[in-house]
């Protein structure tokens, strides 16, 4: 069986597209026949990667009933060649929020011979509740050779890293609330934007806290990268983040109502409901106080963060990709 993975037309890779490229490379490097399929000739292509999966142009792809055609959610029209060829069609749901976004009017998932893959346990739960269909879980991975804790952190004010592009208005509100309660010079803010993986890791290495403002999310990587770099993460889950997020506070102000899988690590962050700017600011304040006070809970949370990051390494991802795709 050949595996073809649709590469959406973008100018630069997002986290989700990077995961698709990683999947293709893992399959290719294991000796399986795997290809990325580019829709537009002028869109982004992987370059400079050793032993990477070949890229096939859309009009040069010839699917057969023996092939597997994998398309990320939100691109339902891209399933058409696989459906017409009778190939095994799979929708890889990397963000639950887009599961229904591109369905034509009058069409539902139960009418289509399409299987699902989910990027996380919460996304699989969403798919099951929304469509009745099961979805094997294929989680992303982070490179632990890039994202690791530094030996020491420079002394100075507590630095809070965040990504401005993630719900910018809500992030600004959290900063304002925190500043009014604690003073504008209580922490130093570090915006992470326009950086490659090494640049992100360097910024996290010199930060103490990571404020997560993104939602909705399927299985957000930035908090995992922050944990891996020894930061204490705070903020939103995007729903999908509860695949690995666990409360370090004994009495958190927010508790998920959906079931959480059993994990071997303990509380790894201070998490609040998506969009709750007030609780986000209060969680940030609690995190700052934990660091200032040298509380024992801080060491436990940072240790749990390392355990969590280890469970999402690229080595774990590789084994999962091979197992899940072989099962399909």
Phi and psi in degrees as a GROMACS rama.xvg file:
@    title "Ramachandran Plot"
@    xaxis  label "Phi"
@    yaxis  label "Psi"
@TYPE xy
-95.3162  144.236  UNK-2
-112.539  123.462  UNK-3
-113.247  129.798  UNK-4
-119.355  122.059  UNK-5
-69.7149  130.252  UNK-6
-106.099  103.222  UNK-7
-59.4954  149.938  UNK-8
-75.4373  110.022  UNK-9
-138.817  161.131  UNK-10
-82.7566  -30.3626  UNK-11
-147  151.696  UNK-12
-72.6435  135.507  UNK-13
-89.8285  177.433  UNK-14
-60.9594  -40.011  UNK-15
-65.2122  -40.2677  UNK-16
-70.0012  -34.8356  UNK-17
-60.2685  -39.5572  UNK-18
-64.2125  -41.1482  UNK-19
-60.8079  -43.0651  UNK-20
-63.6721  -41.3077  UNK-21
-61.1102  -42.8513  UNK-22
-60.0099  -46.822  UNK-23
-62.2168  -42.7647  UNK-24
-65.035  -40.7434  UNK-25
-61.1728  -45.8378  UNK-26
-64.496  -45.3472  UNK-27
-61.2412  -46.1544  UNK-28
-70.7608  -17.9215  UNK-29
-87.7481  0.00210773  UNK-30
96.01  2.08667  UNK-31
-86.862  155.688  UNK-32
-84.0927  109.123  UNK-33
-137.649  141.94  UNK-34
-140.061  144.924  UNK-35
-92.573  139.902  UNK-36
-116.164  116.521  UNK-37
-92.2039  130.065  UNK-38
-78.2217  -43.6252  UNK-39
-118.546  140.655  UNK-40
-67.375  -25.8267  UNK-41
-93.5482  3.63772  UNK-42
-84.0681  172.726  UNK-43
-62.8081  140.476  UNK-44
-130.284  148.714  UNK-45
-64.6634  136.095  UNK-46
-138.692  149.85  UNK-47
72.0932  18.8895  UNK-48
-104.452  132.382  UNK-49
-71.7985  134.406  UNK-50
51.3788  48.72  UNK-51
-89.6021  158.927  UNK-52
-64.8807  141.735  UNK-53
-67.4329  152.365  UNK-54
-104.411  129.398  UNK-55
-110.835  136.241  UNK-56
-73.8253  148.787  UNK-57
-53.0278  -45.4384  UNK-58
-78.6157  -2.21834  UNK-59
-105.4  -0.178028  UNK-60
-82.2037  133.581  UNK-61
-131.039  92.8423  UNK-62
-79.0977  150.979  UNK-63
-130.885  168.294  UNK-64
-61.4487  -15.4721  UNK-65
-89.284  -3.27354  UNK-66
-97.8356  160.586  UNK-67
-110.734  128.712  UNK-68
-116.954  110.535  UNK-69
-108.996  127.113  UNK-70
-131.289  132.641  UNK-71
-69.4312  154.345  UNK-72
-59.6232  153.473  UNK-73
90.9  -6.43477  UNK-74
-124.637  49.6202  UNK-75
-61.4938  -31.447  UNK-76
-62.3819  -27.3025  UNK-77
-70.7846  -13.0298  UNK-78
-73.1004  -18.1204  UNK-79
-52.9021  -48.0081  UNK-80
-58.9332  -38.1083  UNK-81
-69.3365  -40.418  UNK-82
-64.4  -41.9482  UNK-83
-67.5409  -33.2905  UNK-84
-85.1239  -9.55223  UNK-85
75.6688  19.5897  UNK-86
-72.6108  165.068  UNK-87
-76.9427  113.292  UNK-88
-100.515  134.214  UNK-89
-131.521  130.895  UNK-90
-101.717  116.994  UNK-91
-92.3197  107.236  UNK-92
-88.2412  102.065  UNK-93
-93.6213  -16.5367  UNK-94
-145.754  115.605  UNK-95
-57.3162  -26.2855  UNK-96
-66.6617  -18.0579  UNK-97
-109.968  12.2461  UNK-98
-59.3355  -38.5877  UNK-99
-107.316  2.70093  UNK-100
-66.0611  -28.114  UNK-101
-117.019  12.2065  UNK-102
-67.5874  130.11  UNK-103
-62.6339  152.921  UNK-104
-59.6653  132.74  UNK-105
87.3231  -1.72348  UNK-106
-110.666  138.401  UNK-107
-128.917  165.521  UNK-108
-63.6714  -28.2491  UNK-109
-70.4041  -14.4201  UNK-110
-87.3339  -10.4268  UNK-111
-107.92  136.904  UNK-112
-78.5708  67.1056  UNK-113
-127.129  132.84  UNK-114
-94.3122  161.677  UNK-115
-114.032  147.873  UNK-116
-120.209  143.521  UNK-117
-116.373  146.174  UNK-118
-82.6601  -13.4806  UNK-119
-159.329  169.083  UNK-120
-64.6436  -44.2185  UNK-121
-61.3383  -35.6426  UNK-122
-67.9454  -39.8334  UNK-123
-62.2201  -38.9384  UNK-124
-63.1491  -43.4651  UNK-125
-61.3208  -46.8348  UNK-126
-59.9404  -44.8085  UNK-127
-63.9063  -45.016  UNK-128
-69.319  -34.7313  UNK-129
-82.9265  -35.0935  UNK-130
-120.511  -16.5762  UNK-131
83.8749  -0.305769  UNK-132
-97.2817  143.868  UNK-133
-79.8208  155.044  UNK-134
-143.927  111.195  UNK-135
-58.1295  151.923  UNK-136
-104.257  128.84  UNK-137
-127.608  101.497  UNK-138
-85.1285  153.726  UNK-139
-77.584  175.134  UNK-140
-137.079  155.664  UNK-141
-117.635  148.096  UNK-142
-82.5531  108.729  UNK-143
-73.1724  -8.69499  UNK-144
-81.447  -16.2275  UNK-145
-101.474  -44.247  UNK-146
-103.344  100.853  UNK-147
-147.817  159.417  UNK-148
-77.0122  139.597  UNK-149
-72.8638  158.836  UNK-150
-63.7296  -40.7293  UNK-151
-143.56  160.759  UNK-152
-116.237  142.775  UNK-153
-63.0097  144.361  UNK-154
-72.3585  162.075  UNK-155
135.482  -170.833  UNK-156
-64.5333  152.105  UNK-157
-63.6363  130.281  UNK-158
-107.258  129.286  UNK-159
-110.675  115.082  UNK-160
-88.4365  145.542  UNK-161
-157.974  166.006  UNK-162
-112.007  105.713  UNK-163
-58.0947  -29.0212  UNK-164
-72.9799  -13.9215  UNK-165
-88.0929  99.9439  UNK-166
50.4382  65.2873  UNK-167
-54.6121  -42.5701  UNK-168
-66.6012  -39.0538  UNK-169
-68.7956  -40.228  UNK-170
-60.1411  -42.4385  UNK-171
-64.0698  -36.521  UNK-172
-67.5713  -41.2788  UNK-173
-61.0652  -44.4999  UNK-174
-61.6219  -40.1392  UNK-175
-66.7615  -45.0005  UNK-176
-62.1473  -46.6068  UNK-177
-61.5007  -42.6091  UNK-178
-63.8012  -39.2745  UNK-179
-66.8445  -34.0501  UNK-180
-83.2867  -28.7715  UNK-181
-124.134  -7.27779  UNK-182
97.9074  145.732  UNK-183
-71.4345  -15.7754  UNK-184
-106.303  16.6661  UNK-185
-67.8729  -32.2832  UNK-186
-138.902  164.643  UNK-187
-106.41  133.209  UNK-188
-97.2035  135.744  UNK-189
-124.48  111.683  UNK-190
-80.0464  130.99  UNK-191
-106.593  109.388  UNK-192
-158.424  145.722  UNK-193
67.6785  24.5132  UNK-194
-112.67  148.83  UNK-195
-81.6068  -177.645  UNK-196
-58.5801  -40.0935  UNK-197
-68.1532  -37.0616  UNK-198
-67.3387  -39.7842  UNK-199
-62.6392  -45.1201  UNK-200
-61.0809  -41.5966  UNK-201
-62.6175  -41.4587  UNK-202
-65.2371  -39.7411  UNK-203
-70.4188  -33.5244  UNK-204
-62.304  -27.9471  UNK-205
-104.259  17.6184  UNK-206
-117.634  159.082  UNK-207
-105.949  -33.4334  UNK-208
-130.461  145.842  UNK-209
-118.397  122.925  UNK-210
-95.7187  115.328  UNK-211
-93.7422  115.335  UNK-212
-114.798  5.80374  UNK-213
-82.6309  136.942  UNK-214
-167.409  148.22  UNK-215
-76.6666  159.406  UNK-216
-142.04  151.932  UNK-217
-92.7655  -48.1509  UNK-218
-160.146  80.4857  UNK-219
-63.0844  130.591  UNK-220
-84.4724  -33.4284  UNK-221
-54.4205  -43.2642  UNK-222
-64.0165  -34.981  UNK-223
-64.935  -42.9881  UNK-224
-63.461  -38.0226  UNK-225
-65.7631  -45.2444  UNK-226
-57.4688  -45.8245  UNK-227
-59.129  -31.8194  UNK-228
-90.8211  10.3504  UNK-229
83.2851  16.2587  UNK-230
-88.1842  154.531  UNK-231
-92.8824  115.755  UNK-232
-87.3498  147.952  UNK-233
-140.848  144.24  UNK-234
127.115  -145.273  UNK-235
-86.8684  159.937  UNK-236
-105.958  -22.9337  UNK-237
70.3293  8.94263  UNK-238
79.2717  -53.1  UNK-239
-68.0284  -22.1672  UNK-240
-65.2306  -18.3548  UNK-241
-71.8962  3.1984  UNK-242
-60.436  -34.9542  UNK-243
-130.488  -17.5597  UNK-244
-72.7555  132.525  UNK-245
-137.396  143.359  UNK-246
-72.53  131.59  UNK-247
-89.7611  -16.4543  UNK-248
-81.5386  139.89  UNK-249
-71.129  -28.4525  UNK-250
-132.955  70.4517  UNK-251
-66.6972  153.609  UNK-252
-78.4681  -14.7857  UNK-253
-130.795  135.416  UNK-254
-132.055  129.614  UNK-255
-59.8884  142.49  UNK-256
-90.2142  -15.1073  UNK-257
-89.7945  159.538  UNK-258
-69.7122  143.123  UNK-259
-111.853  137.628  UNK-260
-69.9952  157.648  UNK-261
-76.9651  129.862  UNK-262
-126.871  154.884  UNK-263
-81.8432  -3.63673  UNK-264
-104.397  162.754  UNK-265
-97.9756  -161.526  UNK-266
-59.6432  129.451  UNK-267
-120.815  5.50747  UNK-268
-175.104  177.101  UNK-269
-112.547  105.98  UNK-270
-113.648  144.003  UNK-271
-130.095  171.894  UNK-272
-66.8175  145.49  UNK-273
-58.2311  131.348  UNK-274
82.952  -4.73344  UNK-275
-83.3079  89.0451  UNK-276
-65.7549  -36.553  UNK-277
-65.0082  -49.2508  UNK-278
-66.3706  -33.3378  UNK-279
-59.2281  -43.8856  UNK-280
-67.4049  -38.6882  UNK-281
-67.531  -39.2256  UNK-282
-63.9984  -39.8942  UNK-283
-62.1502  -43.3898  UNK-284
-61.0961  -43.9102  UNK-285
-60.9872  -40.4231  UNK-286
-64.6095  -42.3015  UNK-287
-61.716  -41.8522  UNK-288
-66.2173  -35.0518  UNK-289
-61.2083  -42.9309  UNK-290
-70.1326  -44.8735  UNK-291
-61.7318  -38.2518  UNK-292
-85.6099  -7.94387  UNK-293
58.5576  37.0575  UNK-294
-64.0877  149.528  UNK-295
-63.2752  -28.4076  UNK-296
-64.2317  -23.94  UNK-297
-65.8291  -48.7531  UNK-298
-60.4347  -39.4278  UNK-299
-65.4152  -40.1574  UNK-300
-66.8896  -41.9495  UNK-301
-66.6634  -37.6237  UNK-302
-65.2038  -41.9366  UNK-303
-62.4308  -35.0532  UNK-304
-62.5676  -40.6761  UNK-305
-65.2035  -41.7531  UNK-306
-62.8682  -39.9671  UNK-307
-64.2883  -47.4114  UNK-308
-60.2939  -38.5209  UNK-309
-62.2531  -34.0293  UNK-310
-73.2378  -12.0649  UNK-311
-119.008  30.5957  UNK-312
-73.5889  163.361  UNK-313
-66.6577  -25.4942  UNK-314
-66.6417  -43.2581  UNK-315
-63.8158  -41.8611  UNK-316
-59.3226  -43.4712  UNK-317
-58.1319  -48.7537  UNK-318
-61.6051  -38.254  UNK-319
-67.6337  -43.5416  UNK-320
-58.4137  -47.7735  UNK-321
-64.5941  -41.6016  UNK-322
-68.0367  -46.4338  UNK-323
-69.0743  -44.8475  UNK-324
-68.1177  -35.2645  UNK-325
-63.8127  -37.8997  UNK-326
-64.491  -39.9995  UNK-327
